[in-house]
Amino acid sequence: MRITKTSRGFDLVTFKDRYDQPCSLQKSSIATEDCIWFGIHEQIDLYTKEVVGPGQRMHLSQDQVKELLPLLQRFIDTGEIN
């Protein structure tokens, strides 16, 4: 994982997923509430390694992340989500 800042000064964490896709966790610039962007930053073809399109990132609020955390912790602890 690499932690940097965007050109506008927002925190940005970049990493690759299990399929070597470039992913990011980024503080959102939305002014009305604290949110993050999270997901695949751009799609890379697994065979050619070429960029084939934009990624799909989720725009999550603090409440949404709070709901996901217990499920993610369960996965860390047990390998399951339920």
N, C-alpha and C positions, 0 to 999 in steps of 0.2 A: 504494500500500500504506500501511496505517496500523498502527502498532504501539502497543498499549495493554496494559492488564492486565485480567483478569477480576475479578469482584467478590471472588473468593477469592485474588487476587494472582498468578495464573498469567499468563505472557506470552501475548499474543494478537495475531496479525497478521491483518488483514482486507483483502480485495481482491475484485475481480470477475473472473470468467473471461471467455473469448471471447464467451459468450452473455449477458453481463451478470448472471450469477448470483452472489449474494453468497457468497464463500468465506472459509475461515479456516484458519489454521495455529495450533494452540494447544498449549502444554505441558500434558500430562496430569497429573491429580492422583493417578494410580495410585501406591501407596506401594512396590510390590515391584520396580519397574524404571523406567528413564527411557523415556517414550513421548510421542508427540505425537498430536493429532487433526488430520486434514488432509482437506479436501474442501469440498463445497458445504454452506453453513451452513443455508440454507433455500431451497426451490425457488420461483422466481418465474416466473409464466406469461409467455412471451416476447411475447405480444400484448397482454394486459391489464395487465401489470406488477404483478399482484396476487400475494401470497404464496399458494401452493397446497398447501404441505405442508412438512414438515421436510426438511432436507437429508440427504445420505448422506455421513458422514465416516468415514474409515478411522482405526483406532487402531493406530499403527505403533510397533514397538520400534526401538531404535537399530540392531540387526542388520538389520531389514527395510529401513530407510532406507539403510543401507550397501549393500545389494544393489541398490537402485534407482538410486543415484547414478551409477554408470557408464553406465547406460542413458539417464539424463537428460542427462548430459554429452555423450554421443554425439548426442543429439537437438539440443542446443545447437550442437555443432560441425558436424553434417551435415544436420540435418533428418530423420534416420532414427533408429530405435531398435534396429536390428539390423545 
